[in-house]
């Protein structure tokens, strides 16, 4: 059973994801998107980076890769699929999750640690946390602002599909704690199944004790 970390042209966080998963004793391997997924794929990571230079829109070109048909098929079967940063953009462009990620309100690339509040602890990605827990996890993106229409956002809120929300160190959701202007401070959302999730912050960069802390480990434990 293998977690497939899908590498596209321009991916640059695939090795980070591999190291983080291996640290948790999860069998994982990096696969080139044109080669397809291994027959024993038990989970999928769409890693961060700048797939195809973020031309058109971030994630839009990678979303057209044939491998994404296989990813969608596995997602529909309940196989865990996680999109991180550029992977979140690919996931939303592929229809795995609702909404879109667009240019930060600052119109700048932002690389910093942020705080996230756990909104729904009853998912594979958050089972290691309690509702309201505050995590410190880094971001690194220029197009991380979550957008969707108000009616759709109301549905996501009502269905408890907001996974994480940007907050301050005390768990307060404030404009100053929202690094990119995301609607309702949304940092991560679920797909139709709770086994599919995308988020802009990088849990793999907060999973090794000596590098970045361990607050992100719980997200990756969904692949245990």
Secondary structure, 3 states (H helix, E strand, C coil): CEEEEEECCCECCHHHHHHHHHHCCCCEEEEEHHHCCCCCEEEEEECCECHHHHCCCCCCCHHHCCHHHHHHHHHHCCCEEEEECHHHHHHHHCCCECCEEECCCCCCCEEEEEEEEECCCCCCCCCCCCCCCEEEEEEEECCCEEECCHHHHHHHHHCCCEEEEEECCCCCCCHHHCCCCCHHHEEEEEECCCCEEEECCCHHHHCECCEECCCCHHHHHHHC
